[in-house]
Amino acid sequence: MRVGLTGGIASGKSVVADMFADHGVPVIDTDIVAREIVMPGEAALDEIRGAFGDEVLHADGALDRRMLRKLIFSDEEQRQRLESILHPRIRHETIRQATAAGGDYQLIVVPLLTGSPMQQEMDRILVVDCDESTQIQRLLARDAESEEQARRILAAQASREQRLAIADDVISNDGDLAETRRQVDALHNRYSKMATATPCR
């Protein structure tokens, strides 16, 4: 059984995924997959270089993510161009890893699951949810330079309402870690029982 884990930026997806991993659940993170497929020597990196030029590479040939983000952040056409290179490869590699991972059920972390073809690969969708003000506080502490930038980052993603609309299950991550873990423990027990009744893919 495949559980797609999603949520807005700085909602706590990684924290929740780690808690499931503590139960021995195989976790496949599409952010990690996305980094793997653009390593030097990979076809996706060559295609990105062809599409965006040498300026998106560091001197050692590795992808300059900051420069690439700058190029696509305010240019919808360029963003779609990048997604057309990356998304099919990410989906293929994620499913390959899921097929090999085993376990009663798997957690597949997909930050941008809303409206993605990856939705169709999931048996259930789990949304990590928190208040927007909490996201902004976490972004400012983590990697946003200003509240204005943090709000722009949030605005570029699916809305909280859109994410909750596709959810089968929701973990509220506004409280303390003990409360989040209690919710994870309960869902793990539920998913383990459900997995025995889910036909194998």
C-alpha positions as a Markdown table, in Angstrom:
| # | Residue | x | y | z |
|---|---|---|---|---|
| 1 | Met | 0.0 | 0.0 | 0.0 |
| 2 | Arg | 1.4 | 3.4 | -1.0 |
| 3 | Val | 0.7 | 6.4 | 1.2 |
| 4 | Gly | 1.5 | 9.7 | -0.4 |
| 5 | Leu | 2.7 | 12.2 | 2.2 |
| 6 | Thr | 2.3 | 15.9 | 1.3 |
| 7 | Gly | 2.0 | 19.3 | 2.9 |
| 8 | Gly | 3.1 | 22.9 | 2.4 |
| 9 | Ile | 6.6 | 24.1 | 2.7 |
| 10 | Ala | 7.8 | 24.1 | 6.4 |
| 11 | Ser | 4.7 | 22.2 | 7.5 |
| 12 | Gly | 6.8 | 19.4 | 9.0 |
| 13 | Lys | 6.7 | 16.7 | 6.3 |
| 14 | Ser | 10.3 | 15.5 | 7.1 |
| 15 | Val | 9.6 | 15.3 | 10.8 |
| 16 | Val | 6.5 | 13.2 | 10.2 |
| 17 | Ala | 8.3 | 11.0 | 7.7 |
| 18 | Asp | 11.1 | 10.3 | 10.2 |
| 19 | Met | 8.5 | 9.3 | 12.8 |
| 20 | Phe | 7.0 | 6.8 | 10.3 |
| 21 | Ala | 10.6 | 5.6 | 9.5 |
| 22 | Asp | 11.0 | 4.9 | 13.3 |
| 23 | His | 8.3 | 2.3 | 12.9 |
| 24 | Gly | 10.3 | 0.6 | 10.2 |
| 25 | Val | 8.1 | 2.0 | 7.4 |
| 26 | Pro | 10.0 | 2.3 | 4.0 |
| 27 | Val | 10.1 | 6.1 | 3.2 |
| 28 | Ile | 10.8 | 7.3 | -0.4 |
| 29 | Asp | 11.3 | 11.0 | -0.6 |
| 30 | Thr | 10.8 | 12.5 | -4.1 |
| 31 | Asp | 13.1 | 15.5 | -3.1 |
| 32 | Ile | 15.9 | 13.0 | -2.6 |
| 33 | Val | 15.0 | 11.3 | -5.9 |
| 34 | Ala | 15.0 | 14.7 | -7.6 |
| 35 | Arg | 18.6 | 15.4 | -6.3 |
| 36 | Glu | 19.7 | 11.9 | -7.4 |
| 37 | Ile | 18.5 | 12.3 | -11.0 |
| 38 | Val | 20.4 | 15.6 | -11.6 |
| 39 | Met | 23.8 | 14.3 | -10.4 |
| 40 | Pro | 26.7 | 14.9 | -12.8 |
| 41 | Gly | 26.6 | 12.3 | -15.5 |
| 42 | Glu | 22.8 | 11.9 | -15.4 |
| 43 | Ala | 20.8 | 12.5 | -18.5 |
| 44 | Ala | 18.5 | 15.0 | -16.7 |
| 45 | Leu | 21.4 | 17.3 | -15.9 |
| 46 | Asp | 22.6 | 17.3 | -19.5 |
| 47 | Glu | 19.0 | 18.2 | -20.6 |
| 48 | Ile | 18.8 | 21.0 | -18.0 |
| 49 | Arg | 22.1 | 22.4 | -19.2 |
| 50 | Gly | 20.9 | 22.3 | -22.8 |
| 51 | Ala | 17.7 | 24.1 | -21.8 |
| 52 | Phe | 19.1 | 26.7 | -19.4 |
| 53 | Gly | 22.8 | 27.1 | -20.3 |
| 54 | Asp | 26.0 | 26.7 | -18.4 |
| 55 | Glu | 25.1 | 29.3 | -15.9 |
| 56 | Val | 23.0 | 26.8 | -14.0 |
| 57 | Leu | 26.1 | 24.7 | -13.3 |
| 58 | His | 28.8 | 25.1 | -10.7 |
| 59 | Ala | 32.4 | 25.0 | -11.8 |
| 60 | Asp | 32.6 | 21.3 | -10.8 |
| 61 | Gly | 29.7 | 20.5 | -13.1 |
| 62 | Ala | 27.1 | 20.1 | -10.3 |
| 63 | Leu | 23.7 | 21.8 | -10.6 |
| 64 | Asp | 23.6 | 25.3 | -9.2 |
| 65 | Arg | 20.1 | 25.0 | -7.6 |
| 66 | Arg | 20.1 | 28.6 | -6.4 |
| 67 | Met | 20.7 | 29.9 | -9.9 |
| 68 | Leu | 18.1 | 27.6 | -11.4 |
| 69 | Arg | 15.5 | 28.7 | -8.8 |
| 70 | Lys | 16.2 | 32.3 | -9.7 |
| 71 | Leu | 15.6 | 31.6 | -13.4 |
| 72 | Ile | 12.3 | 29.8 | -12.9 |
| 73 | Phe | 10.8 | 31.5 | -9.8 |
| 74 | Ser | 9.1 | 34.3 | -11.7 |
| 75 | Asp | 8.9 | 32.8 | -15.2 |
| 76 | Glu | 6.0 | 30.3 | -15.6 |
| 77 | Glu | 7.2 | 29.1 | -19.0 |
| 78 | Gln | 10.7 | 28.3 | -17.7 |
| 79 | Arg | 9.3 | 26.5 | -14.7 |
| 80 | Gln | 7.1 | 24.3 | -16.9 |
| 81 | Arg | 10.1 | 23.7 | -19.1 |
| 82 | Leu | 12.1 | 22.4 | -16.1 |
| 83 | Glu | 9.2 | 20.3 | -14.8 |
| 84 | Ser | 8.8 | 18.7 | -18.2 |
| 85 | Ile | 12.4 | 17.5 | -17.8 |
| 86 | Leu | 12.3 | 16.4 | -14.2 |
| 87 | His | 8.8 | 15.2 | -13.4 |
| 88 | Pro | 8.6 | 12.1 | -15.7 |
| 89 | Arg | 12.0 | 11.0 | -14.4 |
| 90 | Ile | 11.1 | 11.6 | -10.8 |
| 91 | Arg | 7.9 | 9.6 | -11.2 |
| 92 | His | 9.6 | 6.7 | -12.9 |
| 93 | Glu | 12.4 | 6.5 | -10.3 |
| 94 | Thr | 10.1 | 6.9 | -7.4 |
| 95 | Ile | 7.9 | 4.0 | -8.5 |
| 96 | Arg | 11.0 | 1.9 | -9.2 |
| 97 | Gln | 12.2 | 2.5 | -5.7 |
| 98 | Ala | 8.7 | 1.8 | -4.3 |
| 99 | Thr | 8.4 | -1.5 | -6.1 |
| 100 | Ala | 11.8 | -2.6 | -4.7 |
| 101 | Ala | 11.2 | -1.3 | -1.1 |
| 102 | Gly | 8.7 | -3.9 | 0.3 |
| 103 | Gly | 7.1 | -3.5 | 3.7 |
| 104 | Asp | 3.4 | -3.7 | 4.6 |
| 105 | Tyr | 3.0 | -0.2 | 3.4 |
| 106 | Gln | 5.3 | 2.6 | 2.1 |
| 107 | Leu | 5.3 | 6.3 | 2.7 |
| 108 | Ile | 6.1 | 8.3 | -0.4 |
| 109 | Val | 6.9 | 12.0 | 0.3 |
| 110 | Val | 5.7 | 14.2 | -2.5 |
| 111 | Pro | 5.8 | 17.9 | -1.6 |
| 112 | Leu | 3.9 | 19.0 | -4.7 |
| 113 | Leu | 1.4 | 16.2 | -4.9 |
| 114 | Thr | -1.7 | 18.3 | -5.5 |
| 115 | Gly | -2.6 | 18.1 | -9.1 |
| 116 | Ser | 0.4 | 15.9 | -9.9 |
| 117 | Pro | 0.2 | 12.6 | -11.9 |
| 118 | Met | 1.8 | 11.0 | -8.9 |
| 119 | Gln | -1.6 | 11.3 | -7.1 |
| 120 | Gln | -2.8 | 8.4 | -9.2 |
| 121 | Glu | 0.0 | 6.2 | -7.9 |
| 122 | Met | -1.2 | 6.5 | -4.3 |
| 123 | Asp | -3.6 | 4.3 | -2.3 |
| 124 | Arg | -4.1 | 7.0 | 0.3 |
| 125 | Ile | -3.0 | 10.6 | 0.7 |
| 126 | Leu | -1.8 | 11.9 | 4.0 |
| 127 | Val | -1.5 | 15.7 | 4.4 |
| 128 | Val | 0.7 | 17.3 | 7.1 |
| 129 | Asp | -1.2 | 20.5 | 7.9 |
| 130 | Cys | -0.4 | 23.6 | 10.0 |
| 131 | Asp | -1.5 | 27.2 | 10.2 |
| 132 | Glu | 0.1 | 29.6 | 7.6 |
| 133 | Ser | 1.5 | 31.8 | 10.3 |
| 134 | Thr | 3.4 | 28.7 | 11.7 |
| 135 | Gln | 4.8 | 28.0 | 8.2 |
| 136 | Ile | 6.0 | 31.6 | 7.9 |
| 137 | Gln | 7.7 | 31.5 | 11.2 |
| 138 | Arg | 9.4 | 28.3 | 10.3 |
| 139 | Leu | 10.4 | 29.6 | 6.9 |
| 140 | Leu | 11.9 | 32.7 | 8.4 |
| 141 | Ala | 13.9 | 30.6 | 10.9 |
| 142 | Arg | 15.0 | 28.2 | 8.1 |
| 143 | Asp | 15.6 | 29.8 | 4.7 |
| 144 | Ala | 13.4 | 32.8 | 3.9 |
| 145 | Glu | 15.1 | 36.2 | 3.9 |
| 146 | Ser | 12.0 | 38.2 | 4.7 |
| 147 | Glu | 8.3 | 37.7 | 5.5 |
| 148 | Glu | 7.5 | 39.0 | 2.0 |
| 149 | Gln | 9.6 | 36.3 | 0.5 |
| 150 | Ala | 8.1 | 33.7 | 2.7 |
| 151 | Arg | 4.6 | 34.7 | 1.6 |
| 152 | Arg | 5.7 | 34.6 | -2.1 |
| 153 | Ile | 7.0 | 31.0 | -1.6 |
| 154 | Leu | 3.7 | 30.0 | 0.0 |
| 155 | Ala | 1.7 | 31.7 | -2.8 |
| 156 | Ala | 3.6 | 29.7 | -5.4 |
| 157 | Gln | 2.4 | 26.4 | -4.0 |
| 158 | Ala | -1.0 | 24.8 | -3.8 |
| 159 | Ser | -3.2 | 26.4 | -1.2 |
| 160 | Arg | -3.9 | 24.8 | 2.2 |
| 161 | Glu | -7.5 | 24.3 | 1.0 |
| 162 | Gln | -6.4 | 22.5 | -2.2 |
| 163 | Arg | -4.2 | 20.1 | -0.2 |
| 164 | Leu | -6.8 | 19.3 | 2.4 |
| 165 | Ala | -9.3 | 18.6 | -0.5 |
| 166 | Ile | -7.3 | 15.7 | -1.7 |
| 167 | Ala | -6.5 | 14.3 | 1.8 |
| 168 | Asp | -7.7 | 10.9 | 3.1 |
| 169 | Asp | -5.9 | 11.6 | 6.4 |
| 170 | Val | -4.5 | 14.7 | 8.1 |
| 171 | Ile | -1.9 | 15.2 | 10.7 |
| 172 | Ser | -2.1 | 18.5 | 12.5 |
| 173 | Asn | 1.5 | 19.8 | 13.1 |
| 174 | Asp | 0.7 | 23.0 | 14.9 |
| 175 | Gly | 1.3 | 21.5 | 18.4 |
| 176 | Asp | 4.3 | 19.9 | 20.1 |
| 177 | Leu | 6.3 | 16.9 | 18.8 |
| 178 | Ala | 4.6 | 14.6 | 21.3 |
| 179 | Glu | 1.2 | 15.3 | 19.8 |
| 180 | Thr | 2.5 | 14.9 | 16.3 |
| 181 | Arg | 4.0 | 11.5 | 17.3 |
| 182 | Arg | 0.7 | 10.4 | 18.8 |
| 183 | Gln | -1.0 | 11.1 | 15.5 |
| 184 | Val | 1.7 | 9.2 | 13.6 |
| 185 | Asp | 1.5 | 6.2 | 15.9 |
| 186 | Ala | -2.3 | 6.0 | 15.5 |
| 187 | Leu | -2.1 | 6.2 | 11.7 |
| 188 | His | 0.7 | 3.7 | 11.6 |
| 189 | Asn | -1.5 | 1.2 | 13.4 |
| 190 | Arg | -4.4 | 2.0 | 11.1 |
| 191 | Tyr | -2.3 | 1.7 | 7.9 |
| 192 | Ser | -0.7 | -1.6 | 9.0 |
| 193 | Lys | -4.2 | -3.1 | 9.4 |
| 194 | Met | -5.4 | -1.6 | 6.1 |
| 195 | Ala | -2.3 | -2.9 | 4.3 |
| 196 | Thr | -3.2 | -6.5 | 5.0 |
| 197 | Ala | -6.5 | -5.9 | 3.2 |
| 198 | Thr | -5.0 | -4.0 | 0.2 |
| 199 | Pro | -4.2 | -6.2 | -2.9 |
| 200 | Cys | -0.6 | -6.2 | -3.9 |
| 201 | Arg | 0.4 | -4.1 | -6.9 |
